[in-house]
Structure formats: structure tokens, C-alpha cells
Amino acid sequence: MSRSKVPKLLSLLYVHNPFYLISACLFVFGLKLLFRAGDSSVLFQRGSVAYIEPWGLLGSLAGITILMAVTAILIVRLGKVWEDARSVVLIVLLMLLAISVSSDELVNVLSDKDNSMRHLAMMFGLGTSFALLIGELLIRGLPIRLPAGYRLPLYGFLILFFAWPAILLPEVTSLSMANTRWLIAAFPLLSGVLTLTLIPAIRKGSAAVKDNGTPWGWPLFPWTPFVFIALAVCFRSFSLTMSFDPLTNSGHYWDTTFGLYQLVPFLLTVLVVLLEIAIVENLPKLQRGVMLWAPGLLLLAYPWLVPWSRLPGYSAFTYAVVDEVASPVFLTLIGLALLYSWAWWKGVRHAAAGVFGMVLLTTVIGPDAFGHRTWQLGEHFSWWPLLALATIQMAIGIRRGHSFRTFVSLMVSIFVITRTLPDLIGISGWEIFIGLHLLLAATIAVGLCFQDGFAGFLKEIGPPCVSMTMLSGQILLYQAHEGPARMTEYAVVMTVLPFALAWLLNNRDYLTFALLHCAVGAFAGLCFGVYVFFRTTMPPGVKPVILAVTSFVVAVFISVLKSGLSRRLRMCWLTKQRRTAA
């Protein structure tokens, strides 16, 4: 006879055995009803939540946690049923979270009852010690070989869950309610800092947890409990707000200071950890996933998408965050820019695009965006992020020897400088004049410092660019109503410049344009002299004599040219130079 087939549903129930979880959930639900004074139907009524007798509930939850921990140890020690033990361990973590949330109620009762610091200290000490003892009991009892790089952060999270409420009570810190709200909002940030302590363990690689005492390899071990811890951080952030900042004045149960944007710092550090795992373990798909999904935090950081965003308590605290710190979206942009920069440094593909995208967004999303005023695109454009991008591109171009990228970066930098610097130093109106000369300097410098084709092109156009810049500068000086003296000084400087470049670079093109400047300057000086000469009043006969002397000098100069004297002098000078060289 063939064996009858077991239904798939029964097979799944047998393999995964969800009844431990069902039992724990029913325990928690039943105990809350048992220790609730009053009708439980008022749980979700506006403005109030039924009171729970804390000591009985807390003790009962602790007993169930011990029961689950001992059960996990026994089923592994006696039966090697690791699949069920994993579920029970996660349930123990769930129970510890429930105990920490329930202890908030007990802390509030003790502080309201007799303001006893001894009772409060005992409460925090008992909760923290119990969580650490249960964790160590499971690790040693199963047994599991969990390296200190993972164990210490895990204990750190348990301590944080139980001990953080201590600083939220005015009896302990003597802080105002407004400052307490800031401490509540800082819980995810501190959790993020604690998350980063996992990086040293990650860098040791998956081989460090290969022989861990369990049938599971990496990543199921050791990351399964940390995934649960991450979910617990999100819930604990909300529960702290409900326990220690009940905004009942508005008459709305959901009017709290908790916003999803407060979770962004923690989630950003989670992305950092995932990216570090992807880099160390060489997981390209995970790297691409982190790079692709990271901008989703911007949507989470927008503070006005939650259903309770227009309630008075939430909106008042959010406005305070924007006014006193910065816009959550702007802060998220900065964090993502740092994440992508670090990934770029590590050689992750497409990370550079992420850096440029985040920095470009900061040009239109400033520190005060999405606050009291309605945000509009381009209302407050910031130029400094463009300067940062140009600086990054310039560094890349210099490092890789790309003259075109370096030159474009310099052009963008010059554009930003000319838009901002004149106003800062009080020389507004000279933006084009300054930009022209900075562009000339960039053209000459890039042409000299690089050896590729584009650099060669810049070398060729450098000399005529000096003349074009000089002509444009003279026009701008004339339009600015500068006097002849200032224009003459400028012409002298722009004539000396190509002579100096011709001497320093041994470039005859610069010498040619320098002589052209001299010729143009001489012709302009002659025209100006003639104009002054004929406009000046002189005694009779002086002007004809001066004209006669001038005509004589010109005639002699022409005769010298015809005689070839200048050519013979030049040949003699060249012969002397050859003899000296020999």
C-alpha cells in the first residue's frame, strides 16, 4: 500500500511550527485584558487609553519570556529541533520588546506616585539586567558561538530599549517637556549610531561566523535577530512618543510628535551596513539594490505625507525641527550624499551619479524647505552645491589627466564665483569682467598642465584669447565710465602679460600677439596724441615745427629700412650668438 500524502498546509505547520508565536501573542493579548482596569473597548477611543496595572503585567510577561527561553534551550539540547528554536528565540526578542514597552507604564506610575528616584533606578536596572541575562542565557544555553562584534551591539540595543526612558522623565533629568520631545525624537538617531558598531564585525567577513554552533550559515546567522531588532527600533520609536509625550490637549489620540522622518537616520545607517556587507561579501546585486532604493528615504523624510500631519501637536514640533535644525528632506539629502560618496570611494558602480544627483537637489532644497512657507521649485536657488560638484569633477579630471573635464569644471566654478563673489566682497557690477579674466587664466593653465588633444587646442587658442580678453575688457571699462588713465593701465598690464608668457613658455605665438598689442597701443597712442595735439592751443609756429621734426624722423626711418641697415645689424647679432654658443 502506498503511503497517504500529507496535506501541504499540515506539512507547513509541522515544519515551521507557528504555534509558539500564536501562544506568545495570545499570552500578551490575554494578559493585557487581565490586568486592564476598565473596559478594553475604550482602547482606541479618542483622547484616552484604558489603564493597565503595570506590575502584574510586567511580571507575567517576564515569566513567559523565561518560559520561552528555557523551552528553546531544552528543544535544542534534547531534540536538536533548531527550526523551532529559531522561532522561539525571535519570540523571546518580541517578549523583551513587549516588556520594555510595558515598563514605560510602570515608570510613569512610579514617577507620579512618590517621585522616588530609588524606585525609578531599580526599575531601569531590573529591566536592563533581565534583558541581558535572558540574552546571555540563550547564547550559552543553546549553545551559540556569537562573536563579540555582533554580541555587544545586540546587548547595546537591549540596553537602549530599557534604559532610554530614564532620561525622558523630568524627575531624572529636570528637563522641560519641549526638551523631552527632542530626546524622544533622538532615539532612532542613537539607534543608528549603535547600528554602525556592526561594521568592524562585518569587515571580518562571513568566515568569522562559519562555525557558530547552529545548522545555519551566513546570512541567516547572525542577521536574523538583527532584522527583528531593526523592526523593533521603529516600533519603539513610536511607543516612546505614546508613553512619554501624550498630546491630549488637541483631543485626538493620534496627535503625537512622532513622524516617519524621525526614522530616516536609523534607516540610513541600515543602508550603510547593507552596503558594507555587499562590498565585503562581493554581492553586486545587493550593491545595486542599495544604490537604487536609497533615494526612497527622501519620500519618507517628507514630513507632511502622514495622515496626522495637520494635527496641531505634530505640525508644531515639525515646524520646530525645520526652524531650529533643518528640513528633514535637506538633512536626508546630505546623508544620502555622504552615503553615495562613501560608496564611490569604495568603487561601487553608479555611486557617482548618486552623489551628483543628491548635491544637485540641494541647489533647490535648502535647510528651510517644507517648513512654514510653501516650497516652490527654484525659489531659493543655492549656487554652492554646484561649486562642490565642480570641485569634485576637477579633482577627478586632474587625477585622471582629463583636460576637458577639468576645463568644464573650472568653467562651472567660474560661473558660480562670478554669481556670488562680487556681492560678497562689494564689487557688484564687475561679474563679466572678473569672469573673462578667470576664463583666460583657466584656458592657459589647463593648456599648460595637460598633454592630451584638448589641452593642445587650448594651447593654440591661448595667445588670441589674450587679445580678445584685452579688447573685451577695454569695452567693459569704457561702458563702466572708467577714465583714460585706468584704461591705459589695463592695456599696459595686458601687453606685459603675453611678453611674460612668451619668455616663460618660450612660445613665439605669445610674442607675436604681444607685438600686436604694442602696435595697436602705439597706433592708439598716436591717434590720441594727434587729437590732443590739434586740440591744444600753442603759440604760432610751434605746431608746424613739431610736425616738421616728426616728418623728418619718419623720413629717416624709411631710409634706414630701404638701406638694409636693420637687416645687416640683425645678421651680425646672429653671427655673434653662434660664435658664443660654439
PLY file of the C-alpha trace (Angstrom):
ply
format ascii 1.0
element vertex 582
property float x
property float y
property float z
element edge 581
property int vertex1
property int vertex2
end_header
0.00 0.00 0.00
1.27 3.47 -0.83
1.63 5.96 1.94
-1.07 8.63 2.02
0.07 12.10 1.13
0.22 14.70 3.91
-1.70 17.89 3.02
0.60 20.80 2.19
-0.90 23.04 4.88
-0.26 20.43 7.56
3.26 19.96 6.27
3.94 23.70 6.53
2.51 23.81 10.05
4.65 20.85 11.05
7.88 22.20 9.57
7.59 25.82 10.69
5.51 25.21 13.85
3.91 28.66 14.28
2.16 27.66 17.50
4.91 29.12 19.70
4.25 32.51 18.13
0.49 32.04 18.39
0.90 31.10 22.04
3.02 34.20 22.77
0.58 36.53 21.03
-2.36 35.05 22.92
-0.41 35.35 26.19
0.27 39.04 25.57
-3.29 39.76 24.49
-4.84 37.87 27.37
-2.55 39.38 29.99
-3.32 42.90 28.80
-7.00 42.19 29.15
-6.48 40.54 32.52
-4.51 43.40 34.03
-6.56 46.18 32.46
-8.69 48.16 34.90
-11.81 49.08 32.99
-13.46 48.26 29.72
-10.99 47.37 26.97
-13.32 48.75 24.35
-12.04 52.26 25.07
-8.56 51.37 23.74
-8.98 53.26 20.51
-11.43 55.93 21.60
-10.23 59.45 21.02
-8.35 61.06 23.87
-7.90 58.15 26.25
-6.46 54.65 26.62
-7.59 52.25 29.33
-5.14 51.93 32.22
-3.06 48.74 32.57
-1.94 47.56 36.01
1.79 47.57 35.30
3.42 45.36 37.95
1.23 42.35 37.27
1.55 42.67 33.51
5.32 43.16 33.71
5.86 40.16 35.94
3.67 37.95 33.79
5.50 38.95 30.60
8.83 38.27 32.30
7.63 34.79 33.32
6.54 33.99 29.77
9.90 35.20 28.45
11.76 32.89 30.82
9.45 30.03 29.81
10.16 30.61 26.11
13.93 30.88 26.67
14.06 27.66 28.69
11.91 25.93 26.06
14.30 26.95 23.29
17.26 25.56 25.23
15.53 22.27 26.02
14.29 21.55 22.49
17.82 22.06 21.18
19.64 20.23 23.96
17.26 17.28 23.99
15.86 17.11 20.47
18.10 19.28 18.21
14.97 20.94 16.83
16.71 24.06 15.59
13.86 25.17 13.33
11.52 25.56 16.31
14.29 27.03 18.45
14.86 29.83 15.96
11.19 30.78 16.16
11.29 30.70 19.94
14.39 32.91 20.08
12.67 35.52 17.95
9.64 35.27 20.20
11.92 35.94 23.19
13.09 39.12 21.48
9.45 40.03 20.89
8.68 39.48 24.56
11.63 41.65 25.61
10.26 44.41 23.40
6.83 43.98 24.98
8.40 44.15 28.46
10.26 47.36 27.60
7.05 48.96 26.30
5.11 47.82 29.34
7.80 49.11 31.67
7.12 52.62 30.33
3.73 52.49 32.01
5.27 51.31 35.29
7.89 54.08 35.16
5.17 56.68 34.71
3.21 55.23 37.63
6.24 55.28 39.95
7.17 58.82 38.99
3.63 60.05 39.53
3.22 58.16 42.79
6.06 59.26 45.04
8.75 60.71 42.78
11.16 58.14 44.17
14.48 58.08 42.37
15.26 54.80 44.11
12.22 53.13 42.58
12.99 54.52 39.16
16.62 53.40 39.30
15.51 49.95 40.44
13.05 49.78 37.56
15.61 50.61 34.90
18.23 48.37 36.49
15.89 45.39 36.72
14.67 45.73 33.16
18.13 46.10 31.67
19.61 43.29 33.77
16.74 40.96 32.90
17.18 41.57 29.15
20.93 40.95 29.31
20.54 37.84 31.43
17.99 36.34 29.04
20.24 37.10 26.07
23.28 35.53 27.71
21.18 32.55 28.86
20.12 31.82 25.29
23.60 32.22 23.84
25.23 29.96 26.43
22.37 27.52 26.79
21.74 26.64 23.14
24.90 26.92 22.76
25.72 29.54 20.12
29.11 30.95 19.26
28.34 34.60 18.60
31.44 36.82 18.19
31.75 39.90 20.38
31.42 42.13 17.30
27.79 41.00 17.00
27.01 40.23 20.63
27.94 43.65 22.03
25.75 45.61 19.57
22.89 43.20 20.28
23.21 43.86 24.00
23.55 47.54 23.26
20.13 47.57 21.62
18.58 45.74 24.58
20.10 48.26 26.99
18.85 51.11 24.83
15.29 49.76 24.78
15.13 49.57 28.57
17.37 52.44 29.69
16.47 55.24 27.28
13.18 56.03 29.06
15.24 57.02 32.13
16.25 60.31 30.54
12.71 61.06 29.38
11.37 61.68 32.89
11.55 65.21 34.34
12.21 63.62 37.75
15.51 62.27 36.39
16.76 64.98 34.03
14.83 68.07 35.21
14.17 68.88 31.55
11.12 70.62 30.19
8.55 68.78 28.10
9.82 70.52 24.98
13.35 69.22 25.54
12.00 65.77 26.35
10.32 65.67 22.94
13.71 66.26 21.33
15.16 63.36 23.32
12.32 61.11 22.19
12.98 62.06 18.58
16.70 61.32 19.09
16.06 57.64 19.87
16.27 56.47 16.20
19.40 58.57 15.72
21.11 56.90 18.67
19.95 53.51 17.36
21.61 54.38 14.06
24.89 55.15 15.79
24.65 51.79 17.55
23.98 50.10 14.21
27.26 51.39 12.83
29.14 49.47 15.53
28.42 46.32 13.49
30.81 47.42 10.73
34.01 46.05 12.35
32.39 42.61 12.63
31.15 42.80 9.03
34.64 43.54 7.74
35.88 40.26 9.20
33.70 38.51 6.64
31.23 35.66 6.78
34.03 33.20 7.61
34.13 34.62 11.14
30.68 33.09 11.88
31.09 29.90 9.88
31.37 27.59 12.92
28.63 29.12 15.06
27.10 26.09 16.75
23.88 26.22 14.70
22.87 24.46 11.47
22.54 27.82 9.70
25.21 29.65 7.83
25.61 33.27 6.85
23.42 35.37 6.42
20.68 33.61 8.42
23.17 33.62 11.25
23.75 36.13 12.74
21.49 38.57 10.86
18.05 37.13 11.62
17.81 38.65 15.13
19.17 41.98 13.88
16.40 42.21 11.28
13.94 41.81 14.12
15.83 44.41 16.15
15.53 46.86 13.24
11.76 46.44 13.20
11.72 46.79 16.97
13.59 50.12 16.77
10.90 51.52 14.50
8.11 50.41 16.82
9.97 51.52 19.95
10.40 54.99 18.48
6.65 55.29 18.19
5.91 53.70 21.58
8.21 56.14 23.40
6.20 59.01 21.97
2.94 57.45 23.08
4.26 56.72 26.58
6.13 59.90 27.43
4.55 62.58 25.25
0.77 62.20 25.28
-0.52 65.28 23.43
-4.04 65.06 24.77
-4.75 68.79 24.56
-5.77 68.51 20.93
-8.37 65.88 21.77
-7.05 63.48 19.11
-5.47 60.17 20.04
-3.05 60.11 17.08
-1.80 63.66 17.58
1.81 62.90 18.56
5.21 64.33 17.74
6.25 61.08 16.05
6.93 61.37 12.33
8.28 58.85 9.86
11.08 61.29 9.06
12.49 60.59 12.52
13.30 57.03 11.38
15.44 58.22 8.45
18.76 58.44 10.38
18.35 54.85 11.58
17.33 53.55 8.16
20.25 55.39 6.58
22.68 53.55 8.85
20.94 50.30 7.94
21.73 51.07 4.30
25.34 51.72 5.29
25.50 48.29 6.95
23.90 46.59 3.93
26.31 48.30 1.58
29.27 47.28 3.73
28.03 43.68 3.64
27.66 43.86 -0.14
31.20 45.21 -0.55
32.87 42.75 1.83
30.99 39.71 0.52
31.19 40.88 -3.13
27.44 40.97 -3.77
26.88 43.21 -6.85
23.09 42.80 -6.78
22.90 43.99 -3.19
25.14 46.95 -4.05
22.86 47.94 -6.93
19.81 47.48 -4.72
21.16 49.82 -2.05
22.13 52.42 -4.65
18.70 52.17 -6.29
16.49 52.22 -3.20
18.42 54.72 -1.09
16.64 57.78 -2.62
13.37 56.33 -1.30
14.34 57.81 2.06
13.56 61.24 0.59
9.91 60.27 0.35
9.98 59.03 3.94
11.68 62.26 5.04
8.90 64.46 3.67
7.08 65.34 6.91
3.63 66.10 5.50
2.64 62.76 3.98
1.43 61.06 7.16
-2.33 61.15 7.86
-1.84 63.07 11.12
0.40 65.74 9.56
-2.12 68.58 10.04
-2.81 67.87 13.69
-1.55 70.72 15.92
0.91 68.79 18.09
2.66 67.08 15.19
2.81 70.16 12.98
4.14 72.38 15.79
7.01 70.00 16.54
7.81 69.54 12.85
7.95 73.30 12.33
10.33 73.49 15.29
12.58 70.83 13.70
12.74 72.78 10.44
13.34 76.11 12.17
15.86 75.00 14.80
17.72 72.22 12.97
16.89 71.95 9.27
14.38 70.45 6.90
14.26 66.63 7.23
14.41 66.38 3.44
17.52 68.57 3.32
19.21 66.57 6.08
18.35 63.36 4.23
19.92 64.78 1.07
23.13 65.45 2.98
23.09 61.95 4.47
22.48 60.32 1.09
25.25 62.40 -0.47
27.63 61.11 2.20
26.41 57.53 1.63
26.96 57.76 -2.12
30.33 59.46 -1.60
31.48 56.63 0.63
30.21 54.07 -1.91
32.01 55.96 -4.66
35.20 55.84 -2.62
34.72 52.08 -2.28
34.35 51.71 -6.06
30.62 50.88 -6.16
29.13 51.35 -9.62
26.68 54.21 -10.18
27.60 55.77 -6.86
29.00 58.87 -8.59
25.61 59.53 -10.21
24.03 59.37 -6.77
26.48 61.94 -5.38
25.82 64.35 -8.22
22.06 63.84 -8.01
21.86 64.50 -4.27
24.11 67.55 -4.44
22.14 68.99 -7.36
18.91 68.63 -5.38
20.41 70.72 -2.59
20.55 73.64 -5.02
16.74 73.88 -4.88
16.01 72.24 -1.50
17.52 74.31 1.27
17.66 73.94 5.06
14.30 75.71 5.49
12.40 73.82 2.79
8.97 72.35 3.62
8.60 74.48 6.74
6.09 77.25 7.41
6.14 78.54 3.85
5.03 76.64 0.78
8.08 75.34 -1.05
8.45 76.28 -4.70
10.99 74.98 -7.18
13.86 77.41 -7.67
12.54 79.95 -5.17
15.81 79.96 -3.25
18.49 78.66 -5.60
21.83 77.88 -3.97
24.99 78.05 -6.06
27.41 76.45 -3.61
26.41 72.83 -4.35
27.35 73.44 -7.98
30.73 74.66 -6.80
31.12 71.48 -4.74
30.28 69.31 -7.76
32.69 71.27 -9.93
35.42 70.82 -7.34
34.83 67.06 -7.25
34.89 66.82 -11.04
38.02 68.94 -11.15
39.77 66.61 -8.72
38.76 63.62 -10.86
39.94 65.33 -14.03
43.31 66.23 -12.52
43.78 62.75 -11.10
42.91 61.02 -14.40
44.58 63.57 -16.67
41.36 64.63 -18.44
41.77 68.21 -19.60
38.22 68.58 -20.92
36.60 67.53 -17.63
38.95 69.81 -15.71
38.24 72.75 -18.02
34.46 72.31 -17.82
34.71 72.08 -14.03
36.69 75.30 -13.98
34.06 76.99 -16.17
31.28 75.95 -13.79
33.34 77.16 -10.82
33.97 80.48 -12.54
30.26 80.82 -13.26
29.38 80.23 -9.61
32.11 82.55 -8.36
31.03 85.39 -10.63
27.44 84.97 -9.45
28.26 85.07 -5.76
31.68 86.58 -5.06
31.10 90.18 -6.26
28.11 90.59 -3.97
30.05 89.16 -1.03
33.04 91.50 -1.37
31.09 94.53 -2.54
32.16 94.80 -6.19
28.80 94.14 -7.79
28.68 95.02 -11.48
32.08 93.55 -12.34
30.89 89.94 -12.75
31.56 89.73 -16.52
34.94 91.47 -16.22
36.10 89.07 -13.50
34.69 86.04 -15.31
36.50 86.86 -18.57
39.89 87.02 -16.91
39.29 83.90 -14.82
38.31 82.08 -18.02
41.52 83.26 -19.68
43.54 82.01 -16.72
41.74 78.62 -16.86
42.42 78.31 -20.60
46.14 79.00 -20.20
46.53 76.83 -17.08
44.74 73.74 -18.48
46.62 74.03 -21.75
49.92 74.03 -19.90
49.19 71.33 -17.32
47.79 68.58 -19.58
49.11 66.73 -22.59
46.02 65.41 -24.41
44.37 66.70 -27.59
42.03 69.18 -25.92
44.94 70.65 -23.99
46.77 71.13 -27.29
43.76 73.01 -28.65
43.77 75.28 -25.60
47.48 75.97 -26.13
46.76 77.12 -29.66
43.92 79.46 -28.75
45.66 80.83 -25.68
47.51 83.72 -27.42
44.49 85.04 -29.37
42.36 84.67 -26.21
44.69 87.16 -24.51
43.97 89.73 -27.23
40.21 89.02 -27.22
40.12 89.35 -23.44
42.01 92.64 -23.63
39.59 94.02 -26.24
36.53 92.88 -24.25
38.00 94.31 -21.07
38.55 97.71 -22.71
34.93 97.75 -23.89
33.68 96.88 -20.40
35.87 99.58 -18.85
34.53 102.11 -21.32
30.94 101.07 -20.54
31.72 101.42 -16.84
32.79 105.03 -17.50
36.36 104.43 -16.40
38.78 107.20 -17.34
41.61 107.09 -19.91
44.17 106.58 -17.16
42.51 103.37 -15.93
42.10 102.05 -19.47
45.75 102.80 -20.23
46.91 100.95 -17.09
44.82 97.96 -18.09
46.25 97.99 -21.62
49.80 98.06 -20.27
49.14 95.08 -17.99
47.53 93.05 -20.79
50.52 93.88 -23.05
53.11 92.85 -20.46
51.25 89.57 -19.87
51.90 87.98 -23.31
55.54 89.15 -23.18
55.93 87.38 -19.83
54.23 84.24 -21.13
56.39 84.25 -24.25
59.51 84.41 -22.07
58.36 81.83 -19.51
56.95 79.33 -22.02
59.33 80.04 -24.89
56.29 80.48 -27.11
56.64 82.69 -30.17
52.85 82.96 -30.60
52.57 84.91 -27.39
55.42 87.15 -28.58
53.57 87.79 -31.84
50.43 88.88 -30.06
52.47 90.91 -27.60
53.98 92.84 -30.50
50.49 93.21 -31.95
49.38 94.74 -28.66
52.31 97.12 -28.87
51.44 98.09 -32.43
47.81 98.64 -31.60
48.80 100.55 -28.49
51.23 102.70 -30.49
48.60 103.44 -33.12
46.04 104.26 -30.41
48.61 106.46 -28.68
49.42 108.18 -31.99
45.75 108.84 -32.66
45.27 110.17 -29.15
48.42 112.30 -29.48
47.24 113.77 -32.78
43.87 114.50 -31.21
45.49 116.22 -28.24
47.98 117.98 -30.48
45.38 119.64 -32.63
43.10 120.39 -29.66
45.88 122.07 -27.69
46.39 125.81 -28.06
50.06 126.71 -28.83
51.95 129.83 -29.86
52.02 130.49 -33.60
54.70 128.46 -35.41
55.16 125.76 -32.74
52.85 123.26 -34.34
54.46 123.47 -37.78
57.91 122.97 -36.24
56.76 119.88 -34.33
55.18 118.47 -37.47
58.39 119.15 -39.38
60.51 117.27 -36.82
58.08 114.38 -36.88
58.14 114.21 -40.65
61.96 114.21 -40.61
62.07 111.32 -38.14
59.68 109.31 -40.29
61.71 110.02 -43.40
64.94 108.86 -41.73
63.24 105.66 -40.53
62.08 104.88 -44.07
65.54 105.47 -45.44
67.07 103.08 -42.89
64.62 100.41 -43.90
65.49 100.89 -47.58
69.22 100.73 -46.94
69.05 97.31 -45.34
70.89 98.52 -42.28
68.48 96.77 -39.93
68.99 93.51 -41.82
72.80 93.76 -41.60
72.63 94.53 -37.87
70.41 91.52 -37.32
72.84 89.24 -39.23
75.75 90.50 -37.17
73.86 89.78 -33.97
73.02 86.22 -35.08
76.69 85.57 -36.06
77.82 86.73 -32.66
75.29 84.44 -30.98
76.55 81.41 -32.97
80.17 82.16 -32.05
79.23 82.50 -28.41
77.38 79.18 -28.50
80.34 77.45 -30.18
0 1
1 2
2 3
3 4
4 5
5 6
6 7
7 8
8 9
9 10
10 11
11 12
12 13
13 14
14 15
15 16
16 17
17 18
18 19
19 20
20 21
21 22
22 23
23 24
24 25
25 26
26 27
27 28
28 29
29 30
30 31
31 32
32 33
33 34
34 35
35 36
36 37
37 38
38 39
39 40
40 41
41 42
42 43
43 44
44 45
45 46
46 47
47 48
48 49
49 50
50 51
51 52
52 53
53 54
54 55
55 56
56 57
57 58
58 59
59 60
60 61
61 62
62 63
63 64
64 65
65 66
66 67
67 68
68 69
69 70
70 71
71 72
72 73
73 74
74 75
75 76
76 77
77 78
78 79
79 80
80 81
81 82
82 83
83 84
84 85
85 86
86 87
87 88
88 89
89 90
90 91
91 92
92 93
93 94
94 95
95 96
96 97
97 98
98 99
99 100
100 101
101 102
102 103
103 104
104 105
105 106
106 107
107 108
108 109
109 110
110 111
111 112
112 113
113 114
114 115
115 116
116 117
117 118
118 119
119 120
120 121
121 122
122 123
123 124
124 125
125 126
126 127
127 128
128 129
129 130
130 131
131 132
132 133
133 134
134 135
135 136
136 137
137 138
138 139
139 140
140 141
141 142
142 143
143 144
144 145
145 146
146 147
147 148
148 149
149 150
150 151
151 152
152 153
153 154
154 155
155 156
156 157
157 158
158 159
159 160
160 161
161 162
162 163
163 164
164 165
165 166
166 167
167 168
168 169
169 170
170 171
171 172
172 173
173 174
174 175
175 176
176 177
177 178
178 179
179 180
180 181
181 182
182 183
183 184
184 185
185 186
186 187
187 188
188 189
189 190
190 191
191 192
192 193
193 194
194 195
195 196
196 197
197 198
198 199
199 200
200 201
201 202
202 203
203 204
204 205
205 206
206 207
207 208
208 209
209 210
210 211
211 212
212 213
213 214
214 215
215 216
216 217
217 218
218 219
219 220
220 221
221 222
222 223
223 224
224 225
225 226
226 227
227 228
228 229
229 230
230 231
231 232
232 233
233 234
234 235
235 236
236 237
237 238
238 239
239 240
240 241
241 242
242 243
243 244
244 245
245 246
246 247
247 248
248 249
249 250
250 251
251 252
252 253
253 254
254 255
255 256
256 257
257 258
258 259
259 260
260 261
261 262
262 263
263 264
264 265
265 266
266 267
267 268
268 269
269 270
270 271
271 272
272 273
273 274
274 275
275 276
276 277
277 278
278 279
279 280
280 281
281 282
282 283
283 284
284 285
285 286
286 287
287 288
288 289
289 290
290 291
291 292
292 293
293 294
294 295
295 296
296 297
297 298
298 299
299 300
300 301
301 302
302 303
303 304
304 305
305 306
306 307
307 308
308 309
309 310
310 311
311 312
312 313
313 314
314 315
315 316
316 317
317 318
318 319
319 320
320 321
321 322
322 323
323 324
324 325
325 326
326 327
327 328
328 329
329 330
330 331
331 332
332 333
333 334
334 335
335 336
336 337
337 338
338 339
339 340
340 341
341 342
342 343
343 344
344 345
345 346
346 347
347 348
348 349
349 350
350 351
351 352
352 353
353 354
354 355
355 356
356 357
357 358
358 359
359 360
360 361
361 362
362 363
363 364
364 365
365 366
366 367
367 368
368 369
369 370
370 371
371 372
372 373
373 374
374 375
375 376
376 377
377 378
378 379
379 380
380 381
381 382
382 383
383 384
384 385
385 386
386 387
387 388
388 389
389 390
390 391
391 392
392 393
393 394
394 395
395 396
396 397
397 398
398 399
399 400
400 401
401 402
402 403
403 404
404 405
405 406
406 407
407 408
408 409
409 410
410 411
411 412
412 413
413 414
414 415
415 416
416 417
417 418
418 419
419 420
420 421
421 422
422 423
423 424
424 425
425 426
426 427
427 428
428 429
429 430
430 431
431 432
432 433
433 434
434 435
435 436
436 437
437 438
438 439
439 440
440 441
441 442
442 443
443 444
444 445
445 446
446 447
447 448
448 449
449 450
450 451
451 452
452 453
453 454
454 455
455 456
456 457
457 458
458 459
459 460
460 461
461 462
462 463
463 464
464 465
465 466
466 467
467 468
468 469
469 470
470 471
471 472
472 473
473 474
474 475
475 476
476 477
477 478
478 479
479 480
480 481
481 482
482 483
483 484
484 485
485 486
486 487
487 488
488 489
489 490
490 491
491 492
492 493
493 494
494 495
495 496
496 497
497 498
498 499
499 500
500 501
501 502
502 503
503 504
504 505
505 506
506 507
507 508
508 509
509 510
510 511
511 512
512 513
513 514
514 515
515 516
516 517
517 518
518 519
519 520
520 521
521 522
522 523
523 524
524 525
525 526
526 527
527 528
528 529
529 530
530 531
531 532
532 533
533 534
534 535
535 536
536 537
537 538
538 539
539 540
540 541
541 542
542 543
543 544
544 545
545 546
546 547
547 548
548 549
549 550
550 551
551 552
552 553
553 554
554 555
555 556
556 557
557 558
558 559
559 560
560 561
561 562
562 563
563 564
564 565
565 566
566 567
567 568
568 569
569 570
570 571
571 572
572 573
573 574
574 575
575 576
576 577
577 578
578 579
579 580
580 581
